[in-house]
Amino acid sequence: MPRRSVGILAAATALAASFVVSTPASAEIDHRTCPKGAFCVYSGLYESGKLLLATQGNWNGTIYNVLSTFNNGYRDPGADHVELGYEASGISQSICIHYPPGSGQYEHNWNWITVKSVRWRGEC
């Protein structure tokens, strides 16, 4: 291969690599079952099994035997995190769940919880 061709190929490869490396950190998650903008609750681990809830607003109720949750919310200061109210082993608890792909954890696997409430809020 002539030297010029090798140089052009190397430059093209470097340029292509820079596009891969420079992917913005704010790239959206393309989730297979949780609609964009929703908080989802599942009967199986790793967002598998039956989709038990997909809500884009605050929610109260009772969902038993939850094994995973996913916040697929939009970046929206003041309303992009979810405060999840739940029971585990008969004890009421809550946790603030970030939106993807933010700095916090947006998907959780649980050991059989009962979801009681979803409240959209600001930063945790």
C-alpha positions in Angstrom: 0.0 0.0 0.0 1.5 3.4 -0.9 2.6 5.7 1.9 -0.1 8.3 1.1 -2.9 5.7 1.3 -1.6 4.5 4.7 -1.6 8.2 5.9 -5.1 8.8 4.7 -6.3 5.6 6.3 -4.7 6.5 9.6 -6.2 9.9 9.6 -9.7 8.5 8.7 -9.4 6.0 11.5 -8.3 8.7 14.1 -11.3 10.9 13.0 -13.7 8.0 13.3 -12.3 7.1 16.8 -12.8 10.7 17.9 -16.6 10.5 17.2 -16.9 7.4 19.3 -14.9 8.9 22.2 -16.7 12.2 22.1 -20.2 10.8 22.6 -21.9 13.2 25.0 -22.5 12.1 28.6 -26.1 13.2 28.3 -27.0 10.5 25.7 -30.4 9.2 26.4 -31.1 5.6 27.4 -33.2 3.7 24.8 -35.0 1.3 27.2 -36.8 -1.7 25.7 -40.0 -1.6 27.8 -40.0 1.6 30.0 -41.3 4.6 28.0 -39.1 7.7 28.0 -40.2 10.0 30.7 -41.7 7.2 32.9 -40.8 5.5 36.1 -41.3 1.7 35.7 -41.8 -1.2 38.1 -41.3 -4.8 37.2 -42.0 -8.3 38.5 -38.6 -9.7 37.4 -35.0 -8.7 38.0 -33.2 -6.4 35.5 -36.5 -4.9 34.2 -37.8 -8.3 33.2 -41.0 -10.1 33.8 -44.3 -8.2 33.8 -44.3 -4.4 33.6 -46.4 -3.6 36.7 -46.4 0.2 36.5 -45.2 2.9 34.1 -46.0 6.4 35.4 -45.0 9.8 34.3 -46.7 11.5 37.2 -47.0 11.0 41.0 -48.6 7.7 42.0 -49.9 6.1 45.2 -51.2 2.6 45.7 -49.8 -0.9 46.4 -47.8 -3.2 44.1 -46.6 -6.4 45.6 -43.7 -8.6 44.7 -41.5 -6.0 42.9 -38.1 -7.1 41.9 -36.8 -4.2 39.8 -37.4 -0.5 39.1 -36.2 1.9 36.4 -36.4 5.7 36.2 -36.4 6.7 32.5 -37.2 10.3 33.2 -36.1 13.4 31.3 -33.6 15.9 32.6 -35.9 18.4 34.2 -34.5 20.3 37.2 -37.0 20.1 40.0 -38.8 17.1 38.6 -36.4 14.4 37.2 -35.7 12.3 40.2 -38.2 9.9 41.9 -38.7 9.4 45.6 -39.9 5.8 45.8 -41.9 4.8 48.9 -41.8 1.1 49.5 -42.0 -1.7 52.2 -39.4 -4.3 52.7 -39.8 -7.0 55.4 -42.8 -5.0 56.8 -40.7 -1.8 57.2 -41.7 1.4 55.3 -38.8 3.0 53.6 -38.0 5.5 50.8 -35.2 6.0 48.3 -34.4 8.8 45.8 -33.7 7.4 42.3 -31.9 9.4 39.7 -32.7 9.7 36.0 -30.4 8.2 33.3 -27.6 8.5 32.5 -27.0 10.8 35.4 -24.4 10.4 38.1 -26.7 8.4 40.4 -28.3 4.9 40.1 -31.4 4.9 37.9 -32.1 1.2 37.9 -32.5 -1.0 41.0 -32.9 -4.7 41.7 -34.8 -5.5 44.8 -35.4 -8.5 47.1 -39.3 -8.6 47.0 -40.5 -5.2 47.9 -44.0 -3.6 47.9 -44.1 -0.3 46.1 -46.4 2.2 47.8 -45.7 5.6 46.1 -43.8 7.4 43.4 -43.2 11.1 43.7 -41.3 13.1 41.1 -38.9 15.6 42.7 -35.7 17.5 42.2 -32.1 16.5 43.0 -31.6 14.0 45.8 
